[in-house]
């Protein structure tokens, strides 16, 4: 069982993130925010490459300055949700739908495995290959081409029926 600690330190060893606890060095496979939406800087799990929890950090601000400056950018990047502003194309793929999109961060190509319309007009696209979510903040604000591609290629519950019923504009 992993221990709850802030006594260890994060270090970079070339391209690898390493957790050093006393005389023991562990290559970090993944950092997981246990409560990313409500407490992003509390309860961060340090996992080995095989997924075993090595340690649990109660508060990131309890880490030494070098450790904090090493892991904070990694966590920010991992949990960043790019905002989709335009869909250029959608095609079938082996695992779902391949989308060519424009985001606030630039162009990207993603293989979407899951589309969540439960908070419509906000739409969440999940790309498990990168372990990342993409967000369409307001689908109704997308351009006509993007909306047409969504209608044509992505299933939207509740959009069946009469001509104007639950229609995307």
C-alpha positions in Angstrom: 0.0 0.0 0.0 1.3 3.5 -0.9 2.1 5.9 1.8 0.7 9.4 2.2 3.7 11.6 2.0 5.4 14.8 0.9 8.8 13.7 2.2 9.9 12.5 -1.3 11.1 14.6 -4.2 10.4 14.7 -7.9 13.4 14.9 -10.2 13.9 14.6 -14.0 16.3 11.9 -15.1 16.7 12.8 -18.8 13.2 12.5 -20.2 11.9 10.4 -17.2 10.2 11.7 -14.1 11.5 10.1 -11.0 10.1 10.0 -7.5 13.0 9.9 -4.9 11.9 8.8 -1.4 14.9 8.3 0.9 17.4 6.1 -0.9 14.7 4.7 -3.3 14.2 6.0 -6.8 11.1 5.1 -8.7 10.4 5.9 -12.4 7.0 7.6 -12.5 4.5 6.2 -14.9 1.6 8.5 -14.2 0.5 11.4 -12.0 -3.2 11.3 -11.2 -5.3 14.0 -9.6 -7.7 12.1 -7.4 -10.2 15.0 -7.5 -9.3 17.0 -10.6 -12.5 19.1 -10.7 -12.9 20.0 -7.0 -9.4 19.8 -5.5 -6.8 19.8 -8.3 -3.9 20.6 -6.0 -4.8 18.1 -3.3 -4.5 14.3 -3.3 -2.2 13.5 -6.2 -1.4 9.9 -6.7 2.1 8.9 -7.9 1.9 5.7 -10.0 4.6 3.4 -11.3 4.7 2.4 -14.9 2.6 -0.7 -14.1 0.0 1.4 -12.4 1.0 0.6 -8.8 0.6 3.6 -6.5 3.9 4.6 -5.1 2.8 7.5 -2.9 -0.1 9.9 -2.3 0.6 13.6 -2.1 -1.9 15.4 0.2 -1.1 18.9 -0.9 1.1 20.0 -3.8 2.1 23.1 -2.0 3.8 20.9 0.6 6.4 19.8 -1.9 9.8 21.3 -2.1 10.2 24.1 -4.7 12.1 22.1 -7.2 9.6 19.2 -7.0 6.6 21.5 -7.4 8.1 23.3 -10.4 8.8 20.0 -12.0 5.4 18.4 -11.6 3.0 21.4 -11.8 3.5 22.0 -15.6 3.1 18.2 -16.2 -0.2 18.2 -14.3 -1.4 21.4 -16.1 -0.7 19.8 -19.5 -2.3 16.5 -18.6 -5.6 18.0 -17.4 -5.8 20.8 -19.9 -9.1 20.6 -22.0 -8.6 22.2 -25.4 -11.6 24.2 -26.7 -12.8 23.2 -30.2 -13.7 26.2 -32.3 -14.1 24.5 -35.7 -14.4 21.0 -37.1 -12.7 20.6 -40.5 -13.7 17.0 -41.2 -15.0 13.8 -39.6 -14.2 10.3 -40.9 -14.8 6.8 -39.7 -11.8 5.1 -38.0 -11.1 1.7 -36.4 -11.9 2.9 -32.9 -14.5 5.6 -33.5 -14.4 8.8 -35.5 -11.3 10.7 -36.7 -11.8 14.5 -36.4 -9.7 17.2 -37.9 -10.3 20.2 -35.6 -9.2 23.7 -34.8 -8.8 24.6 -31.1 -7.6 27.7 -29.3 -4.2 25.9 -29.2 -4.1 25.3 -33.0 -5.1 22.5 -35.3 -5.2 18.8 -34.2 -6.4 15.4 -35.4 -8.1 13.3 -32.8 -9.6 9.8 -32.8 -12.8 10.2 -30.7 -14.0 7.2 -28.8 -16.9 8.9 -26.9 -19.1 11.9 -27.4 -21.0 13.3 -24.4 -24.0 15.5 -25.3 -25.5 15.4 -21.7 -24.6 19.0 -21.1 -25.6 20.3 -24.5 -24.9 22.8 -26.0 -21.6 22.0 -24.3 -20.2 18.8 -25.9 -17.3 16.7 -24.6 -15.2 14.7 -27.0 -13.0 12.0 -25.4 -9.8 10.8 -27.1 -8.6 7.8 -25.1 -5.4 7.5 -27.2 -4.0 10.7 -25.7 -6.1 10.3 -22.5 -7.5 13.8 -23.2 -10.9 15.5 -23.4 -11.7 18.2 -25.9 -14.6 20.6 -25.3 -17.0 22.3 -27.6 -18.2 25.0 -25.3 -21.3 25.9 -27.2 -22.1 23.7 -30.2 -24.7 26.2 -31.4 -22.0 28.8 -31.9 -20.0 26.7 -34.3 -20.0 27.6 -38.0 -22.4 25.8 -40.4 -19.9 23.4 -41.8 -18.9 22.2 -38.3 -22.6 21.8 -37.3 -23.3 19.9 -40.5 -20.5 17.5 -39.8 -21.8 16.9 -36.3 -25.3 16.2 -37.6 -24.0 13.9 -40.2 -21.4 11.9 -38.3 -22.1 12.1 -34.5 -25.1 10.6 -32.8 -27.0 13.3 -30.9 -29.7 11.8 -28.6 -33.1 13.6 -28.7 -32.7 15.0 -32.2 -35.2 12.7 -33.9 -38.7 13.5 -34.6 -40.4 16.6 -36.1 -38.7 19.1 -38.3 -37.8 21.6 -35.6 -37.8 19.4 -32.6 -34.5 19.7 -30.6 -32.8 21.1 -33.7 -29.3 22.2 -33.7 -29.1 25.7 -35.2 
